[in-house]
Amino acid sequence: MSEHTPEDSAQAPLIDIVLPVEESEHVSAWKTAIAEQLGLPEERIVDMRLRKHSIDARQRQIKVQLRIEVGLDQPLPAEPELKPLYDRPTADAKTVLIIGCGPAGMFAALRALELGLKPIILERGKDASARRFDLGPILKKGTVIEDSNYCFGEGGAGTFSDGKLYTRVKKRGPIRDIYETLVAHGAPERILIDAHPHIGSNLLPKVVMAMRQSILEAGGEVHFGTKVNQFILKDRLHSRGKHSRWPRVPQRPYDLGNWPLRPRHLPAASCPKCAPRTKALCGRCTHRAPATSD
Ligand SMILES: Cc1cc2nc3c(=O)[nH]c(=O)nc-3n(C[C@H](O)[C@H](O)[C@H](O)COP(=O)(O)OP(=O)(O)OC[C@H]3O[C@@H](n4cnc5c(N)ncnc54)[C@H](O)[C@@H]3O)c2cc1C
């Protein structure tokens, strides 16, 4: 993703104006208000770009607050188109295992690619299009399919939501980067300027699927129908006690770098013994996982 921000695109001034709602969409009204605020003739304003839009409905007269980048005497520089650009990790890149293909998992995967790591997402539910059909039984019969429903599956809990992008964090964190990533994957550009950005329930699943496509195209992996039931620590010394069988708390940082996916962690479909009987991880069954190199 480009590191572009509005502030470093140009030295053009950013002007805040407030207009009545009925005038707020008229570019001529913007120009008049900006010229008045700057004390300049309107002719000097040759270009304008909306940067922030918020509605103030606290009073009877609804107003719209606008932040506009102004091109004085010259047009504003063109902005680069936002596109998903992720380099493939090298063949010896470390692997990052990510459990869950919700927003956290998907953004973690994209970040891993930016850092030159190979992400592998394990998701218990189905992809967003297949998942849609599993919502029917909830509405029609009141039954919930355990691994594929409103909460589980590609895109996580919000995939079939309204797609309002709410966060209480306004000043910390790369919020603009998050929005740009969503736009690069098909979300409306308007989310970059709206005070209460909104993707919409029709578009959100498509954005989610486009993000998965980016992960796959850059060499990452996404495994659906893959529920993680347990961790098998390769070194028992990580356990609470030397002889405890299923350690709960690793005693020192647990490095998954270059950690191969052992057969017991693979989807049931990969296990010839389990595949016909269960969709769960092989770790749930009684078969011993074949020996691995680690
Ligand atoms: C109905 C609804 C509407 C919402 N609407 C909005 C909204 O409009 N705007 C907004 O900002 N937020 C909304 N939210 C909240 C938003 O969805 C969550 O904040 C967000 O999804 C959290 O992301 P996450 O990745 O942390 O977790 P999740 O989205 O919960 O993702 C976790 C993923 O991990 C998978 N998983 C879980 N256990 C395992 C396992 N053992 N093995 C493998 N995979 C596993 C799950 O299937 C899931 O896909 C809504 C939530 C719901 C339920």
The ligand as an ORCA input file, in Angstrom:
! r2SCAN-3c Opt
* xyz 0 1
  C     -24.277     -8.695     13.762
  C     -23.021     -7.853     13.940
  C     -22.963     -6.609     13.332
  C     -21.822     -5.809     13.481
  N     -21.788     -4.604     12.833
  C     -20.694     -3.839     12.925
  C     -20.621     -2.614     12.219
  O     -21.524     -2.214     11.487
  N     -19.484     -1.882     12.377
  C     -18.457     -2.298     13.156
  O     -17.447     -1.583     13.225
  N     -18.500     -3.446     13.832
  C     -19.589     -4.230     13.732
  N     -19.635     -5.408     14.415
  C     -18.483     -5.774     15.245
  C     -17.374     -6.362     14.366
  O     -17.912     -7.380     13.571
  C     -16.250     -6.889     15.254
  O     -15.718     -5.812     15.990
  C     -15.149     -7.498     14.407
  O     -15.667     -8.508     13.580
  C     -14.044     -8.086     15.306
  O     -13.057     -8.602     14.459
  P     -12.091     -9.782     14.878
  O     -11.308    -10.161     13.685
  O     -11.367     -9.387     16.110
  O     -13.034    -10.993     15.349
  P     -14.143    -11.782     14.525
  O     -14.778    -10.911     13.507
  O     -15.020    -12.438     15.534
  O     -13.303    -12.881     13.745
  C     -12.814    -14.034     14.359
  C     -12.743    -15.125     13.299
  O     -12.076    -16.243     13.879
  C     -12.747    -17.423     13.508
  N     -12.486    -18.418     14.554
  C     -12.930    -18.371     15.825
  N     -12.467    -19.445     16.502
  C     -11.717    -20.156     15.633
  C     -10.975    -21.379     15.734
  N     -10.911    -22.077     16.871
  N     -10.328    -21.835     14.641
  C     -10.368    -21.143     13.477
  N     -11.062    -19.994     13.322
  C     -11.725    -19.499     14.384
  C     -14.206    -17.033     13.399
  O     -14.905    -17.911     12.540
  C     -14.112    -15.611     12.848
  O     -14.177    -15.585     11.446
  C     -20.741     -6.248     14.275
  C     -20.803     -7.510     14.881
  C     -21.919     -8.315     14.715
  C     -21.959     -9.662     15.376
*
